[in-house]
Amino acid sequence: MFEPLIPLFSNPAIRAGLFFAFGLCIGSFLTAFTYRIPRNIDWVREPSRCTSCRARLAALDLVPVFSWLVMHGKCRHCGTKIPARYPLMELACGLVFGLIGCLGF
């Protein structure tokens, strides 16, 4: 069943890229999780919202790092600046996962 995927994971560059993309997603989850838990916000059922205007974020607003860059670090609805710690956390997780993928762990 998974035999066609084996060549993908045998190439270190492809494996590192796949791990990097997965790490970006994990970083995005962690930033949302660390914001919501101390504030008692339901992290399962409550949709993502702007921390300033509370507007519901669309799927394109939630693409790790890319959305922050495209929107110039501002909310699409109210223009409030989004702290750089969010994409930096995503990027850090992506780099760690990419390194792990590159080393073949």
The first five atom37 places (N, CA, C, CB, O) and aatype in JSON, in Angstrom:
{
  "aatype": [12, 13, 6, 14, 10, 9, 14, 10, 13, 15, 2, 14, 0, 9, 1, 0, 7, 10, 13, 13, 0, 13, 7, 10, 4, 9, 7, 15, 13, 10, 16, 0, 13, 16, 18, 1, 9, 14, 1, 2, 9, 3, 17, 19, 1, 6, 14, 15, 1, 4, 16, 15, 4, 1, 0, 1, 10, 0, 0, 10, 3, 10, 19, 14, 19, 13, 15, 17, 10, 19, 12, 8, 7, 11, 4, 1, 8, 4, 7, 16, 11, 9, 14, 0, 1, 18, 14, 10, 12, 6, 10, 0, 4, 7, 10, 19, 13, 7, 10, 9, 7, 4, 10, 7, 13],
  "atom_mask": [
    [1, 1, 1, 1, 1],
    [1, 1, 1, 1, 1],
    [1, 1, 1, 1, 1],
    [1, 1, 1, 1, 1],
    [1, 1, 1, 1, 1],
    [1, 1, 1, 1, 1],
    [1, 1, 1, 1, 1],
    [1, 1, 1, 1, 1],
    [1, 1, 1, 1, 1],
    [1, 1, 1, 1, 1],
    [1, 1, 1, 1, 1],
    [1, 1, 1, 1, 1],
    [1, 1, 1, 1, 1],
    [1, 1, 1, 1, 1],
    [1, 1, 1, 1, 1],
    [1, 1, 1, 1, 1],
    [1, 1, 1, 0, 1],
    [1, 1, 1, 1, 1],
    [1, 1, 1, 1, 1],
    [1, 1, 1, 1, 1],
    [1, 1, 1, 1, 1],
    [1, 1, 1, 1, 1],
    [1, 1, 1, 0, 1],
    [1, 1, 1, 1, 1],
    [1, 1, 1, 1, 1],
    [1, 1, 1, 1, 1],
    [1, 1, 1, 0, 1],
    [1, 1, 1, 1, 1],
    [1, 1, 1, 1, 1],
    [1, 1, 1, 1, 1],
    [1, 1, 1, 1, 1],
    [1, 1, 1, 1, 1],
    [1, 1, 1, 1, 1],
    [1, 1, 1, 1, 1],
    [1, 1, 1, 1, 1],
    [1, 1, 1, 1, 1],
    [1, 1, 1, 1, 1],
    [1, 1, 1, 1, 1],
    [1, 1, 1, 1, 1],
    [1, 1, 1, 1, 1],
    [1, 1, 1, 1, 1],
    [1, 1, 1, 1, 1],
    [1, 1, 1, 1, 1],
    [1, 1, 1, 1, 1],
    [1, 1, 1, 1, 1],
    [1, 1, 1, 1, 1],
    [1, 1, 1, 1, 1],
    [1, 1, 1, 1, 1],
    [1, 1, 1, 1, 1],
    [1, 1, 1, 1, 1],
    [1, 1, 1, 1, 1],
    [1, 1, 1, 1, 1],
    [1, 1, 1, 1, 1],
    [1, 1, 1, 1, 1],
    [1, 1, 1, 1, 1],
    [1, 1, 1, 1, 1],
    [1, 1, 1, 1, 1],
    [1, 1, 1, 1, 1],
    [1, 1, 1, 1, 1],
    [1, 1, 1, 1, 1],
    [1, 1, 1, 1, 1],
    [1, 1, 1, 1, 1],
    [1, 1, 1, 1, 1],
    [1, 1, 1, 1, 1],
    [1, 1, 1, 1, 1],
    [1, 1, 1, 1, 1],
    [1, 1, 1, 1, 1],
    [1, 1, 1, 1, 1],
    [1, 1, 1, 1, 1],
    [1, 1, 1, 1, 1],
    [1, 1, 1, 1, 1],
    [1, 1, 1, 1, 1],
    [1, 1, 1, 0, 1],
    [1, 1, 1, 1, 1],
    [1, 1, 1, 1, 1],
    [1, 1, 1, 1, 1],
    [1, 1, 1, 1, 1],
    [1, 1, 1, 1, 1],
    [1, 1, 1, 0, 1],
    [1, 1, 1, 1, 1],
    [1, 1, 1, 1, 1],
    [1, 1, 1, 1, 1],
    [1, 1, 1, 1, 1],
    [1, 1, 1, 1, 1],
    [1, 1, 1, 1, 1],
    [1, 1, 1, 1, 1],
    [1, 1, 1, 1, 1],
    [1, 1, 1, 1, 1],
    [1, 1, 1, 1, 1],
    [1, 1, 1, 1, 1],
    [1, 1, 1, 1, 1],
    [1, 1, 1, 1, 1],
    [1, 1, 1, 1, 1],
    [1, 1, 1, 0, 1],
    [1, 1, 1, 1, 1],
    [1, 1, 1, 1, 1],
    [1, 1, 1, 1, 1],
    [1, 1, 1, 0, 1],
    [1, 1, 1, 1, 1],
    [1, 1, 1, 1, 1],
    [1, 1, 1, 0, 1],
    [1, 1, 1, 1, 1],
    [1, 1, 1, 1, 1],
    [1, 1, 1, 0, 1],
    [1, 1, 1, 1, 1]
  ],
  "atom_positions": [
    [[0.81, -1.2, 0.0], [0.0, 0.0, 0.0], [0.86, 1.27, 0.0], [-0.93, -0.01, 1.2], [0.56, 2.21, -0.73]],
    [[1.93, 1.3, 0.8], [2.76, 2.5, 0.89], [4.03, 2.39, 0.04], [3.14, 2.75, 2.33], [4.87, 3.28, 0.09]],
    [[4.17, 1.32, -0.72], [5.38, 1.11, -1.51], [5.68, 2.28, -2.47], [5.26, -0.18, -2.3], [6.85, 2.63, -2.63]],
    [[4.67, 2.9, -3.13], [4.99, 4.02, -4.02], [5.57, 5.23, -3.29], [3.74, 4.44, -4.77], [6.23, 6.06, -3.92]],
    [[5.36, 5.35, -2.0], [5.87, 6.49, -1.25], [7.31, 6.31, -0.81], [5.02, 6.74, -0.05], [7.97, 7.28, -0.45]],
    [[7.81, 5.08, -0.81], [9.16, 4.81, -0.32], [10.22, 5.6, -1.08], [9.46, 3.33, -0.41], [11.12, 6.13, -0.43]],
    [[10.17, 5.71, -2.42], [11.19, 6.52, -3.11], [11.19, 7.99, -2.69], [10.98, 6.43, -4.6], [12.24, 8.63, -2.68]],
    [[10.03, 8.52, -2.34], [9.98, 9.91, -1.87], [10.8, 10.1, -0.6], [8.53, 10.34, -1.63], [11.55, 11.07, -0.48]],
    [[10.66, 9.18, 0.32], [11.33, 9.31, 1.6], [12.79, 8.88, 1.55], [10.62, 8.5, 2.63], [13.54, 9.13, 2.49]],
    [[13.22, 8.25, 0.45], [14.62, 7.87, 0.34], [15.46, 9.05, -0.15], [14.78, 6.68, -0.61], [16.68, 9.04, 0.01]],
    [[14.84, 10.06, -0.74], [15.55, 11.26, -1.18], [15.59, 12.25, -0.01], [14.87, 11.91, -2.45], [14.54, 12.72, 0.44]],
    [[16.8, 12.59, 0.5], [16.89, 13.46, 1.68], [16.27, 14.84, 1.48], [18.34, 13.62, 2.06], [15.68, 15.39, 2.42]],
    [[16.38, 15.41, 0.29], [15.83, 16.74, 0.05], [14.3, 16.72, 0.08], [16.32, 17.29, -1.3], [13.68, 17.61, 0.66]],
    [[13.71, 15.73, -0.55], [12.24, 15.62, -0.55], [11.75, 15.33, 0.86], [11.77, 14.52, -1.53], [10.76, 15.9, 1.32]],
    [[12.45, 14.42, 1.54], [12.05, 14.07, 2.9], [12.13, 15.3, 3.81], [12.95, 12.93, 3.45], [11.23, 15.53, 4.62]],
    [[13.2, 16.09, 3.68], [13.35, 17.3, 4.5], [12.24, 18.3, 4.19], [14.72, 17.95, 4.26], [11.72, 18.95, 5.1]],
    [[11.87, 18.44, 2.91], [10.8, 19.35, 2.52], [9.45, 18.93, 3.09], [0.0, 0.0, 0.0], [8.68, 19.76, 3.56]],
    [[9.17, 17.63, 3.03], [7.91, 17.12, 3.59], [7.87, 17.3, 5.1], [7.74, 15.63, 3.23], [6.85, 17.69, 5.66]],
    [[9.0, 17.01, 5.76], [9.07, 17.2, 7.2], [8.94, 18.69, 7.55], [10.4, 16.64, 7.76], [8.29, 19.03, 8.54]],
    [[9.55, 19.56, 6.75], [9.46, 21.01, 6.98], [8.0, 21.47, 6.91], [10.31, 21.78, 5.95], [7.54, 22.21, 7.78]],
    [[7.28, 21.04, 5.87], [5.88, 21.42, 5.72], [5.04, 20.91, 6.89], [5.31, 20.89, 4.39], [4.17, 21.62, 7.4]],
    [[5.31, 19.68, 7.31], [4.6, 19.13, 8.46], [4.93, 19.94, 9.72], [4.96, 17.63, 8.67], [4.05, 20.21, 10.54]],
    [[6.18, 20.32, 9.87], [6.6, 21.12, 11.02], [5.94, 22.48, 11.05], [0.0, 0.0, 0.0], [5.61, 22.98, 12.13]],
    [[5.74, 23.1, 9.89], [5.02, 24.37, 9.83], [3.6, 24.21, 10.38], [4.97, 24.92, 8.39], [3.11, 25.06, 11.13]],
    [[2.95, 23.12, 10.0], [1.59, 22.86, 10.48], [1.57, 22.62, 11.98], [0.98, 21.66, 9.75], [0.69, 23.12, 12.68]],
    [[2.53, 21.87, 12.48], [2.62, 21.63, 13.92], [2.88, 22.95, 14.65], [3.75, 20.6, 14.24], [2.29, 23.2, 15.7]],
    [[3.76, 23.78, 14.11], [4.04, 25.09, 14.71], [2.8, 25.97, 14.74], [0.0, 0.0, 0.0], [2.57, 26.68, 15.72]],
    [[2.01, 25.93, 13.69], [0.77, 26.7, 13.64], [-0.19, 26.22, 14.72], [0.12, 26.59, 12.25], [-0.82, 27.02, 15.41]],
    [[-0.3, 24.9, 14.87], [-1.17, 24.35, 15.91], [-0.67, 24.77, 17.3], [-1.22, 22.81, 15.81], [-1.47, 25.16, 18.15]],
    [[0.64, 24.7, 17.52], [1.18, 25.05, 18.83], [0.95, 26.51, 19.18], [2.66, 24.74, 18.88], [0.65, 26.83, 20.33]],
    [[1.09, 27.4, 18.2], [0.85, 28.82, 18.5], [-0.61, 29.06, 18.86], [1.25, 29.71, 17.3], [-0.9, 29.82, 19.79]],
    [[-1.52, 28.43, 18.15], [-2.94, 28.57, 18.47], [-3.25, 27.95, 19.83], [-3.81, 27.92, 17.39], [-3.99, 28.52, 20.63]],
    [[-2.67, 26.8, 20.09], [-2.9, 26.1, 21.34], [-2.39, 26.91, 22.53], [-2.22, 24.73, 21.31], [-3.09, 27.05, 23.54]],
    [[-1.19, 27.46, 22.42], [-0.61, 28.23, 23.54], [-1.33, 29.55, 23.75], [0.87, 28.49, 23.29], [-1.27, 30.12, 24.84]],
    [[-2.01, 30.05, 22.74], [-2.82, 31.26, 22.92], [-4.15, 30.92, 23.6], [-3.07, 31.95, 21.56], [-4.6, 31.65, 24.48]],
    [[-4.76, 29.83, 23.18], [-6.12, 29.51, 23.64], [-6.19, 28.91, 25.04], [-6.74, 28.55, 22.68], [-7.08, 29.26, 25.81]],
    [[-5.29, 28.05, 25.37], [-5.38, 27.34, 26.66], [-5.37, 28.29, 27.86], [-4.23, 26.35, 26.78], [-6.24, 28.15, 28.72]],
    [[-4.44, 29.25, 27.97], [-4.47, 30.13, 29.15], [-5.72, 31.0, 29.23], [-3.26, 31.02, 29.14], [-6.09, 31.47, 30.3]],
    [[-6.38, 31.21, 28.09], [-7.58, 32.06, 28.05], [-8.88, 31.26, 28.12], [-7.57, 32.91, 26.78], [-9.97, 31.81, 27.98]],
    [[-8.75, 29.96, 28.34], [-9.92, 29.06, 28.41], [-10.79, 29.12, 27.16], [-10.76, 29.4, 29.63], [-12.02, 29.06, 27.25]],
    [[-10.16, 29.23, 26.01], [-10.88, 29.2, 24.73], [-10.87, 27.76, 24.23], [-10.23, 30.17, 23.66], [-9.82, 27.11, 24.2]],
    [[-12.03, 27.27, 23.85], [-12.15, 25.89, 23.36], [-11.33, 25.75, 22.08], [-13.64, 25.51, 23.12], [-11.66, 26.35, 21.06]],
    [[-10.27, 24.96, 22.14], [-9.38, 24.82, 20.99], [-9.86, 23.77, 20.0], [-7.98, 24.47, 21.46], [-9.24, 23.58, 18.95]],
    [[-10.95, 23.09, 20.32], [-11.48, 22.09, 19.39], [-12.63, 22.67, 18.57], [-11.97, 20.84, 20.16], [-12.64, 22.53, 17.34]],
    [[-13.59, 23.32, 19.22], [-14.8, 23.77, 18.54], [-14.79, 25.23, 18.12], [-15.97, 23.53, 19.43], [-15.44, 25.59, 17.14]],
    [[-14.07, 26.07, 18.82], [-14.05, 27.51, 18.53], [-13.19, 27.79, 17.3], [-13.52, 28.3, 19.75], [-12.02, 27.41, 17.27]],
    [[-13.73, 28.44, 16.28], [-12.93, 28.76, 15.08], [-11.88, 29.83, 15.39], [-13.84, 29.23, 13.93], [-12.01, 30.59, 16.35]],
    [[-10.85, 29.88, 14.58], [-9.8, 30.88, 14.76], [-10.34, 32.27, 14.45], [-8.59, 30.57, 13.87], [-11.09, 32.47, 13.49]],
    [[-9.94, 33.22, 15.29], [-10.4, 34.6, 15.14], [-9.25, 35.56, 15.35], [-11.54, 34.91, 16.14], [-8.25, 35.22, 15.98]],
    [[-9.4, 36.77, 14.82], [-8.44, 37.84, 15.07], [-8.48, 38.17, 16.56], [-8.75, 39.11, 14.2], [-9.56, 38.27, 17.14]],
    [[-7.33, 38.33, 17.17], [-7.3, 38.62, 18.6], [-7.76, 40.04, 18.9], [-5.9, 38.42, 19.15], [-8.06, 40.36, 20.05]],
    [[-7.82, 40.89, 17.89], [-8.23, 42.28, 18.1], [-9.7, 42.5, 17.78], [-7.37, 43.2, 17.25], [-10.47, 42.92, 18.65]],
    [[-10.11, 42.24, 16.53], [-11.48, 42.53, 16.1], [-12.41, 41.33, 16.23], [-11.47, 43.02, 14.67], [-13.62, 41.47, 16.05]],
    [[-11.86, 40.15, 16.55], [-12.63, 38.92, 16.72], [-13.29, 38.4, 15.44], [-13.68, 39.14, 17.76], [-14.17, 37.54, 15.5]],
    [[-12.87, 38.91, 14.27], [-13.39, 38.42, 13.0], [-12.9, 36.99, 12.78], [-12.94, 39.35, 11.82], [-11.75, 36.66, 13.07]],
    [[-13.78, 36.15, 12.26], [-13.43, 34.76, 12.0], [-12.44, 34.7, 10.84], [-14.7, 33.92, 11.67], [-12.63, 35.35, 9.82]],
    [[-11.37, 33.92, 11.01], [-10.34, 33.81, 9.99], [-10.69, 32.73, 8.99], [-8.98, 33.53, 10.63], [-11.14, 31.64, 9.35]],
    [[-10.46, 33.03, 7.72], [-10.71, 32.07, 6.65], [-9.52, 31.12, 6.52], [-10.98, 32.8, 5.29], [-8.47, 31.35, 7.12]],
    [[-9.7, 30.07, 5.74], [-8.63, 29.08, 5.57], [-7.36, 29.72, 5.01], [-9.1, 27.97, 4.63], [-6.26, 29.36, 5.43]],
    [[-7.49, 30.67, 4.09], [-6.29, 31.31, 3.53], [-5.58, 32.21, 4.53], [-6.67, 32.12, 2.3], [-4.41, 32.54, 4.34]],
    [[-6.27, 32.61, 5.59], [-5.64, 33.4, 6.65], [-4.81, 32.53, 7.58], [-6.7, 34.14, 7.45], [-4.04, 33.05, 8.39]],
    [[-4.95, 31.23, 7.47], [-4.33, 30.31, 8.43], [-3.19, 29.49, 7.85], [-5.37, 29.4, 8.96], [-2.71, 28.57, 8.51]],
    [[-2.73, 29.79, 6.65], [-1.62, 29.05, 6.06], [-0.34, 29.48, 6.78], [-1.51, 29.31, 4.5], [0.01, 30.67, 6.76]],
    [[0.38, 28.54, 7.4], [1.55, 28.9, 8.2], [2.56, 29.75, 7.43], [2.23, 27.65, 8.7], [2.9, 29.44, 6.29]],
    [[3.04, 30.79, 8.03], [4.03, 31.75, 7.56], [3.56, 32.51, 6.32], [5.34, 31.03, 7.26], [3.63, 33.74, 6.28]],
    [[3.07, 31.79, 5.31], [2.67, 32.4, 4.05], [1.62, 33.49, 4.24], [2.14, 31.33, 3.11], [1.74, 34.59, 3.68]],
    [[0.59, 33.2, 5.01], [-0.49, 34.19, 5.23], [0.05, 35.45, 5.88], [-1.6, 33.58, 6.1], [-0.32, 36.56, 5.5]],
    [[0.91, 35.28, 6.86], [1.48, 36.43, 7.56], [2.29, 37.31, 6.58], [2.39, 35.96, 8.74], [2.21, 38.53, 6.64]],
    [[3.05, 36.67, 5.71], [3.84, 37.41, 4.72], [2.94, 38.12, 3.7], [4.8, 36.47, 4.0], [3.16, 39.29, 3.39]],
    [[1.94, 37.42, 3.19], [1.05, 38.0, 2.17], [0.26, 39.18, 2.74], [0.08, 36.92, 1.64], [0.03, 40.17, 2.05]],
    [[-0.16, 39.07, 3.99], [-0.96, 40.13, 4.61], [-0.08, 41.19, 5.29], [-1.92, 39.53, 5.63], [-0.58, 42.06, 6.01]],
    [[1.24, 41.09, 5.06], [2.19, 42.06, 5.62], [2.09, 42.15, 7.14], [1.97, 43.42, 5.01], [2.28, 43.22, 7.72]],
    [[1.8, 41.02, 7.78], [1.75, 40.96, 9.23], [0.59, 41.71, 9.86], [0.0, 0.0, 0.0], [0.67, 42.14, 11.0]],
    [[-0.5, 41.86, 9.1], [-1.67, 42.58, 9.62], [-2.94, 41.78, 9.39], [-1.8, 43.96, 8.95], [-3.03, 40.97, 8.47]],
    [[-3.92, 42.02, 10.26], [-5.23, 41.38, 10.1], [-5.89, 41.9, 8.83], [-6.14, 41.65, 11.34], [-5.87, 43.11, 8.56]],
    [[-6.45, 41.01, 8.07], [-7.12, 41.38, 6.82], [-8.39, 42.19, 7.08], [-7.45, 40.13, 6.01], [-8.82, 42.96, 6.22]],
    [[-8.99, 42.03, 8.25], [-10.25, 42.7, 8.57], [-10.06, 44.08, 9.2], [-11.05, 41.83, 9.5], [-10.67, 45.06, 8.77]],
    [[-9.2, 44.15, 10.22], [-9.07, 45.41, 10.96], [-7.72, 46.09, 10.79], [-9.32, 45.17, 12.42], [-7.55, 47.24, 11.2]],
    [[-6.75, 45.4, 10.21], [-5.44, 46.0, 9.98], [-4.52, 46.01, 11.2], [0.0, 0.0, 0.0], [-3.43, 46.58, 11.14]],
    [[-4.94, 45.39, 12.29], [-4.11, 45.32, 13.48], [-2.88, 44.47, 13.19], [-4.9, 44.76, 14.68], [-2.97, 43.44, 12.52]],
    [[-1.75, 44.9, 13.71], [-0.5, 44.18, 13.49], [-0.54, 42.83, 14.21], [0.7, 45.02, 13.98], [-0.93, 42.75, 15.37]],
    [[-0.14, 41.78, 13.49], [-0.04, 40.43, 14.04], [1.4, 40.25, 14.51], [-0.46, 39.32, 12.98], [2.33, 40.43, 13.72]],
    [[1.61, 39.9, 15.78], [2.97, 39.75, 16.29], [3.8, 38.76, 15.48], [2.93, 39.32, 17.74], [3.3, 37.73, 15.03]],
    [[5.07, 39.08, 15.29], [5.97, 38.22, 14.52], [6.25, 36.9, 15.22], [7.28, 38.94, 14.26], [6.77, 35.97, 14.6]],
    [[5.91, 36.79, 16.49], [6.17, 35.53, 17.2], [5.38, 34.36, 16.59], [5.83, 35.67, 18.68], [5.82, 33.21, 16.68]],
    [[4.24, 34.64, 15.99], [3.44, 33.56, 15.41], [4.15, 32.92, 14.21], [2.07, 34.09, 14.98], [4.35, 31.7, 14.22]],
    [[4.53, 33.66, 13.19], [5.24, 33.0, 12.08], [6.63, 32.51, 12.48], [5.36, 33.95, 10.9], [7.14, 31.55, 11.91]],
    [[7.26, 33.17, 13.46], [8.58, 32.7, 13.89], [8.48, 31.34, 14.58], [9.22, 33.73, 14.85], [9.35, 30.49, 14.39]],
    [[7.44, 31.14, 15.36], [7.23, 29.84, 16.0], [6.96, 28.77, 14.94], [6.05, 29.91, 17.01], [7.49, 27.66, 15.02]],
    [[6.13, 29.1, 13.96], [5.85, 28.16, 12.88], [7.12, 27.82, 12.12], [4.8, 28.74, 11.91], [7.39, 26.66, 11.83]],
    [[7.9, 28.84, 11.8], [9.14, 28.65, 11.05], [10.15, 27.83, 11.85], [9.74, 29.99, 10.66], [10.82, 26.96, 11.3]],
    [[10.26, 28.11, 13.14], [11.19, 27.35, 13.99], [10.81, 25.87, 14.02], [11.19, 27.92, 15.42], [11.68, 25.01, 13.89]],
    [[9.53, 25.59, 14.17], [9.09, 24.19, 14.16], [9.36, 23.55, 12.81], [7.59, 24.1, 14.51], [9.79, 22.4, 12.73]],
    [[9.09, 24.3, 11.74], [9.36, 23.78, 10.4], [10.83, 23.46, 10.2], [0.0, 0.0, 0.0], [11.16, 22.43, 9.61]],
    [[11.71, 24.33, 10.68], [13.14, 24.1, 10.53], [13.62, 22.9, 11.34], [13.93, 25.34, 10.94], [14.43, 22.11, 10.87]],
    [[13.11, 22.76, 12.55], [13.48, 21.61, 13.37], [13.02, 20.31, 12.71], [12.88, 21.73, 14.8], [13.78, 19.35, 12.61]],
    [[11.77, 20.29, 12.27], [11.27, 19.09, 11.6], [12.03, 18.83, 10.3], [9.76, 19.23, 11.31], [12.33, 17.68, 9.98]],
    [[12.33, 19.89, 9.54], [13.1, 19.72, 8.3], [14.49, 19.15, 8.57], [0.0, 0.0, 0.0], [14.97, 18.3, 7.81]],
    [[15.12, 19.61, 9.63], [16.44, 19.08, 10.0], [16.34, 17.61, 10.37], [17.03, 19.89, 11.16], [17.18, 16.8, 9.98]],
    [[15.32, 17.27, 11.11], [15.11, 15.87, 11.47], [14.9, 15.03, 10.22], [13.91, 15.71, 12.43], [15.44, 13.94, 10.11]],
    [[14.11, 15.54, 9.27], [13.89, 14.82, 8.02], [15.16, 14.7, 7.2], [0.0, 0.0, 0.0], [15.39, 13.67, 6.56]],
    [[15.97, 15.74, 7.21], [17.23, 15.73, 6.45], [18.21, 14.72, 7.02], [17.86, 17.13, 6.45], [18.93, 14.05, 6.28]],
    [[18.22, 14.61, 8.34], [19.15, 13.67, 8.98], [18.66, 12.23, 8.91], [19.37, 14.07, 10.43], [19.41, 11.29, 9.18]],
    [[17.39, 12.06, 8.56], [16.87, 10.72, 8.35], [16.39, 10.02, 9.6], [0.0, 0.0, 0.0], [16.39, 8.79, 9.65]],
    [[15.99, 10.78, 10.61], [15.5, 10.14, 11.84], [14.09, 9.65, 11.66], [15.56, 11.1, 13.02], [13.51, 9.08, 12.59]]
  ]
}
